[in-house]
């Protein structure tokens, strides 16, 4: 029973920390584009840029 005196406040601190981290991530726009990185792997990036007159 004495361990509950330590575990309940510890659990409340961990939950408050997790909620704070979640709201920080939302404020810093971490969840704005969830599908973009998943779809970017499907695009072809093999386009060669020509920089000079002798590049082919």
Biopython code that builds the backbone (N, CA, C, O; Angstrom):
import numpy as np
from Bio.PDB.StructureBuilder import StructureBuilder

atoms = [
    (1, "UNK", "N", (0.820, -1.193, 0.000)),
    (1, "UNK", "CA", (0.000, 0.000, 0.000)),
    (1, "UNK", "C", (0.868, 1.264, 0.000)),
    (1, "UNK", "O", (0.473, 2.291, -0.551)),
    (2, "UNK", "N", (2.041, 1.185, 0.614)),
    (2, "UNK", "CA", (2.912, 2.356, 0.646)),
    (2, "UNK", "C", (3.475, 2.677, -0.733)),
    (2, "UNK", "O", (3.823, 3.823, -1.017)),
    (3, "UNK", "N", (3.562, 1.668, -1.582)),
    (3, "UNK", "CA", (4.108, 1.911, -2.921)),
    (3, "UNK", "C", (3.160, 2.753, -3.774)),
    (3, "UNK", "O", (3.594, 3.419, -4.714)),
    (4, "UNK", "N", (1.870, 2.723, -3.449)),
    (4, "UNK", "CA", (0.916, 3.550, -4.194)),
    (4, "UNK", "C", (1.168, 5.034, -3.972)),
    (4, "UNK", "O", (0.850, 5.853, -4.835)),
    (5, "UNK", "N", (1.729, 5.384, -2.836)),
    (5, "UNK", "CA", (2.042, 6.783, -2.550)),
    (5, "UNK", "C", (3.086, 7.301, -3.545)),
    (5, "UNK", "O", (3.100, 8.486, -3.878)),
    (6, "UNK", "N", (3.943, 6.421, -4.006)),
    (6, "UNK", "CA", (4.975, 6.804, -4.975)),
    (6, "UNK", "C", (4.479, 6.588, -6.403)),
    (6, "UNK", "O", (4.730, 7.423, -7.272)),
    (7, "UNK", "N", (3.783, 5.489, -6.658)),
    (7, "UNK", "CA", (3.422, 5.128, -8.028)),
    (7, "UNK", "C", (2.341, 6.016, -8.634)),
    (7, "UNK", "O", (2.403, 6.316, -9.826)),
    (8, "UNK", "N", (1.366, 6.441, -7.863)),
    (8, "UNK", "CA", (0.299, 7.279, -8.420)),
    (8, "UNK", "C", (0.825, 8.649, -8.851)),
    (8, "UNK", "O", (0.530, 9.066, -9.971)),
    (9, "UNK", "N", (1.584, 9.368, -8.030)),
    (9, "UNK", "CA", (2.144, 10.644, -8.532)),
    (9, "UNK", "C", (3.122, 10.444, -9.691)),
    (9, "UNK", "O", (3.185, 11.270, -10.602)),
    (10, "UNK", "N", (3.884, 9.349, -9.658)),
    (10, "UNK", "CA", (4.802, 9.068, -10.746)),
    (10, "UNK", "C", (4.033, 8.828, -12.051)),
    (10, "UNK", "O", (4.448, 9.311, -13.105)),
    (11, "UNK", "N", (2.937, 8.102, -11.993)),
    (11, "UNK", "CA", (2.110, 7.862, -13.175)),
    (11, "UNK", "C", (1.500, 9.170, -13.678)),
    (11, "UNK", "O", (1.434, 9.388, -14.887)),
    (12, "UNK", "N", (1.057, 10.035, -12.781)),
    (12, "UNK", "CA", (0.494, 11.319, -13.191)),
    (12, "UNK", "C", (1.547, 12.206, -13.855)),
    (12, "UNK", "O", (1.242, 12.915, -14.815)),
    (13, "UNK", "N", (2.771, 12.173, -13.358)),
    (13, "UNK", "CA", (3.855, 12.951, -13.969)),
    (13, "UNK", "C", (4.171, 12.426, -15.358)),
    (13, "UNK", "O", (4.387, 13.213, -16.279)),
    (14, "UNK", "N", (4.200, 11.112, -15.525)),
    (14, "UNK", "CA", (4.496, 10.525, -16.834)),
    (14, "UNK", "C", (3.386, 10.846, -17.832)),
    (14, "UNK", "O", (3.674, 11.146, -18.990)),
    (15, "UNK", "N", (2.132, 10.788, -17.410)),
    (15, "UNK", "CA", (1.012, 11.128, -18.296)),
    (15, "UNK", "C", (1.070, 12.601, -18.674)),
    (15, "UNK", "O", (0.860, 12.944, -19.838)),
    (16, "UNK", "N", (1.351, 13.479, -17.713)),
    (16, "UNK", "CA", (1.453, 14.909, -18.015)),
    (16, "UNK", "C", (2.600, 15.178, -18.984)),
    (16, "UNK", "O", (2.475, 16.029, -19.865)),
    (17, "UNK", "N", (3.708, 14.469, -18.835)),
    (17, "UNK", "CA", (4.844, 14.616, -19.733)),
    (17, "UNK", "C", (4.481, 14.151, -21.146)),
    (17, "UNK", "O", (4.832, 14.804, -22.128)),
    (18, "UNK", "N", (3.782, 13.029, -21.242)),
    (18, "UNK", "CA", (3.375, 12.520, -22.554)),
    (18, "UNK", "C", (2.400, 13.472, -23.241)),
    (18, "UNK", "O", (2.509, 13.697, -24.446)),
    (19, "UNK", "N", (1.463, 14.024, -22.507)),
    (19, "UNK", "CA", (0.518, 14.980, -23.086)),
    (19, "UNK", "C", (1.249, 16.246, -23.517)),
    (19, "UNK", "O", (0.943, 16.811, -24.567)),
    (20, "UNK", "N", (2.204, 16.691, -22.722)),
    (20, "UNK", "CA", (2.992, 17.871, -23.085)),
    (20, "UNK", "C", (3.800, 17.644, -24.347)),
    (20, "UNK", "O", (3.872, 18.529, -25.201)),
    (21, "UNK", "N", (4.408, 16.478, -24.481)),
    (21, "UNK", "CA", (5.173, 16.164, -25.690)),
    (21, "UNK", "C", (4.244, 16.083, -26.901)),
    (21, "UNK", "O", (4.607, 16.528, -27.990)),
    (22, "UNK", "N", (3.064, 15.524, -26.722)),
    (22, "UNK", "CA", (2.108, 15.450, -27.827)),
    (22, "UNK", "C", (1.704, 16.839, -28.304)),
    (22, "UNK", "O", (1.693, 17.100, -29.507)),
    (23, "UNK", "N", (1.371, 17.738, -27.369)),
    (23, "UNK", "CA", (0.969, 19.080, -27.771)),
    (23, "UNK", "C", (2.143, 19.865, -28.359)),
    (23, "UNK", "O", (1.942, 20.705, -29.236)),
    (24, "UNK", "N", (3.357, 19.608, -27.891)),
    (24, "UNK", "CA", (4.536, 20.237, -28.493)),
    (24, "UNK", "C", (4.685, 19.791, -29.947)),
    (24, "UNK", "O", (4.978, 20.606, -30.822)),
    (25, "UNK", "N", (4.484, 18.499, -30.202)),
    (25, "UNK", "CA", (4.601, 17.985, -31.568)),
    (25, "UNK", "C", (3.520, 18.562, -32.471)),
    (25, "UNK", "O", (3.786, 18.851, -33.637)),
    (26, "UNK", "N", (2.322, 18.734, -31.964)),
    (26, "UNK", "CA", (1.245, 19.320, -32.757)),
    (26, "UNK", "C", (1.553, 20.786, -33.044)),
    (26, "UNK", "O", (1.333, 21.247, -34.164)),
    (27, "UNK", "N", (2.053, 21.525, -32.064)),
    (27, "UNK", "CA", (2.381, 22.933, -32.276)),
    (27, "UNK", "C", (3.531, 23.114, -33.255)),
    (27, "UNK", "O", (3.584, 24.125, -33.956)),
    (28, "UNK", "N", (4.445, 22.170, -33.319)),
    (28, "UNK", "CA", (5.587, 22.257, -34.224)),
    (28, "UNK", "C", (5.327, 21.561, -35.556)),
    (28, "UNK", "O", (6.261, 21.257, -36.298)),
    (29, "UNK", "N", (4.065, 21.313, -35.853)),
    (29, "UNK", "CA", (3.606, 20.795, -37.140)),
    (29, "UNK", "C", (4.238, 19.454, -37.513)),
    (29, "UNK", "O", (4.577, 19.232, -38.675)),
    (30, "UNK", "N", (4.393, 18.575, -36.553)),
    (30, "UNK", "CA", (4.957, 17.258, -36.815)),
    (30, "UNK", "C", (3.945, 16.319, -37.470)),
    (30, "UNK", "O", (4.340, 15.334, -38.095)),
    (31, "UNK", "N", (2.655, 16.602, -37.341)),
    (31, "UNK", "CA", (1.621, 15.717, -37.862)),
    (31, "UNK", "C", (0.891, 16.313, -39.059)),
    (31, "UNK", "O", (-0.204, 15.859, -39.389)),
    (32, "UNK", "N", (1.465, 17.314, -39.715)),
    (32, "UNK", "CA", (0.771, 17.972, -40.815)),
    (32, "UNK", "C", (0.723, 17.119, -42.076)),
    (32, "UNK", "O", (-0.318, 17.055, -42.731)),
    (33, "UNK", "N", (1.817, 16.466, -42.428)),
    (33, "UNK", "CA", (1.866, 15.692, -43.668)),
    (33, "UNK", "C", (2.257, 14.258, -43.334)),
    (33, "UNK", "O", (3.438, 13.912, -43.333)),
    (34, "UNK", "N", (1.271, 13.437, -43.055)),
    (34, "UNK", "CA", (1.547, 12.055, -42.677)),
    (34, "UNK", "C", (1.705, 11.145, -43.888)),
    (34, "UNK", "O", (2.365, 10.110, -43.799)),
    (35, "UNK", "N", (1.109, 11.515, -45.016)),
    (35, "UNK", "CA", (1.146, 10.638, -46.181)),
    (35, "UNK", "C", (2.248, 11.011, -47.162)),
    (35, "UNK", "O", (2.594, 10.196, -48.017)),
    (36, "UNK", "N", (2.806, 12.200, -47.073)),
    (36, "UNK", "CA", (3.830, 12.641, -48.016)),
    (36, "UNK", "C", (5.076, 11.763, -48.022)),
    (36, "UNK", "O", (5.488, 11.319, -49.094)),
    (37, "UNK", "N", (5.694, 11.493, -46.875)),
    (37, "UNK", "CA", (6.873, 10.629, -46.887)),
    (37, "UNK", "C", (6.573, 9.202, -47.348)),
    (37, "UNK", "O", (7.437, 8.549, -47.933)),
    (38, "UNK", "N", (5.377, 8.721, -47.094)),
    (38, "UNK", "CA", (5.032, 7.363, -47.530)),
    (38, "UNK", "C", (4.892, 7.295, -49.042)),
    (38, "UNK", "O", (5.223, 6.277, -49.649)),
    (39, "UNK", "N", (4.405, 8.365, -49.655)),
    (39, "UNK", "CA", (4.230, 8.378, -51.104)),
    (39, "UNK", "C", (5.502, 8.785, -51.836)),
    (39, "UNK", "O", (5.647, 8.486, -53.021)),
    (40, "UNK", "N", (6.422, 9.459, -51.160)),
    (40, "UNK", "CA", (7.622, 9.945, -51.843)),
    (40, "UNK", "C", (8.528, 8.804, -52.288)),
    (40, "UNK", "O", (9.340, 8.991, -53.194)),
    (41, "UNK", "N", (8.414, 7.648, -51.685)),
    (41, "UNK", "CA", (9.249, 6.519, -52.089)),
    (41, "UNK", "C", (8.812, 5.981, -53.453)),
    (41, "UNK", "O", (9.576, 5.274, -54.111)),
    (42, "UNK", "N", (7.599, 6.307, -53.878)),
    (42, "UNK", "CA", (7.097, 5.818, -55.157)),
    (42, "UNK", "C", (7.567, 6.652, -56.341)),
    (42, "UNK", "O", (7.471, 6.209, -57.485)),
    (43, "UNK", "N", (8.075, 7.860, -56.079)),
    (43, "UNK", "CA", (8.490, 8.746, -57.167)),
    (43, "UNK", "C", (9.903, 8.422, -57.604)),
    (43, "UNK", "O", (10.739, 8.003, -56.803)),
    (44, "UNK", "N", (10.156, 8.623, -58.894)),
    (44, "UNK", "CA", (11.463, 8.350, -59.471)),
    (44, "UNK", "C", (12.356, 9.581, -59.335)),
    (44, "UNK", "O", (11.962, 10.670, -59.753)),
    (45, "UNK", "N", (13.536, 9.434, -58.766)),
    (45, "UNK", "CA", (14.468, 10.540, -58.609)),
    (45, "UNK", "C", (15.688, 10.377, -59.501)),
    (45, "UNK", "O", (16.751, 10.905, -59.174)),
    (46, "UNK", "N", (15.572, 9.672, -60.606)),
    (46, "UNK", "CA", (16.715, 9.383, -61.465)),
    (46, "UNK", "C", (16.886, 10.404, -62.592)),
    (46, "UNK", "O", (17.520, 10.098, -63.602)),
    (47, "UNK", "N", (16.343, 11.586, -62.442)),
    (47, "UNK", "CA", (16.467, 12.619, -63.465)),
    (47, "UNK", "C", (17.851, 13.254, -63.341)),
    (47, "UNK", "O", (18.249, 13.696, -62.263)),
    (48, "UNK", "N", (18.580, 13.294, -64.461)),
    (48, "UNK", "CA", (19.934, 13.846, -64.481)),
    (48, "UNK", "C", (19.850, 15.290, -64.946)),
    (48, "UNK", "O", (19.253, 15.583, -65.982)),
    (49, "UNK", "N", (20.453, 16.194, -64.175)),
    (49, "UNK", "CA", (20.463, 17.604, -64.548)),
    (49, "UNK", "C", (21.705, 17.890, -65.391)),
    (49, "UNK", "O", (22.791, 17.381, -65.116)),
    (50, "UNK", "N", (21.520, 18.712, -66.420)),
    (50, "UNK", "CA", (22.647, 19.124, -67.247)),
    (50, "UNK", "C", (23.145, 20.469, -66.724)),
    (50, "UNK", "O", (22.398, 21.446, -66.672)),
    (51, "UNK", "N", (24.427, 20.500, -66.338)),
    (51, "UNK", "CA", (24.987, 21.716, -65.761)),
    (51, "UNK", "C", (25.858, 22.502, -66.729)),
    (51, "UNK", "O", (25.897, 23.731, -66.668)),
    (52, "UNK", "N", (26.542, 21.822, -67.601)),
    (52, "UNK", "CA", (27.474, 22.504, -68.478)),
    (52, "UNK", "C", (27.244, 22.173, -69.929)),
    (52, "UNK", "O", (26.372, 21.365, -70.248)),
    (53, "UNK", "N", (28.016, 22.786, -70.826)),
    (53, "UNK", "CA", (27.811, 22.543, -72.253)),
    (53, "UNK", "C", (28.270, 21.158, -72.683)),
    (53, "UNK", "O", (27.851, 20.686, -73.740)),
    (54, "UNK", "N", (29.121, 20.483, -71.899)),
    (54, "UNK", "CA", (29.641, 19.176, -72.294)),
    (54, "UNK", "C", (28.929, 18.008, -71.609)),
    (54, "UNK", "O", (29.267, 16.849, -71.851)),
    (55, "UNK", "N", (27.950, 18.306, -70.759)),
    (55, "UNK", "CA", (27.186, 17.236, -70.097)),
    (55, "UNK", "C", (26.156, 16.668, -71.064)),
    (55, "UNK", "O", (25.519, 17.406, -71.815)),
    (56, "UNK", "N", (26.001, 15.354, -71.035)),
    (56, "UNK", "CA", (25.031, 14.726, -71.923)),
    (56, "UNK", "C", (24.043, 13.911, -71.147)),
    (56, "UNK", "O", (23.145, 13.306, -71.734)),
]
sb = StructureBuilder()
sb.init_structure("model")
sb.init_model(0)
sb.init_chain("A")
sb.init_seg("    ")
for serial, (resi, resn, name, xyz) in enumerate(atoms, 1):
    if name == "N":
        sb.init_residue(resn, " ", resi, " ")
    sb.init_atom(name, np.array(xyz, "f"), 0.0, 1.0, " ", f" {name:<3s}", serial, name[0])
structure = sb.get_structure()
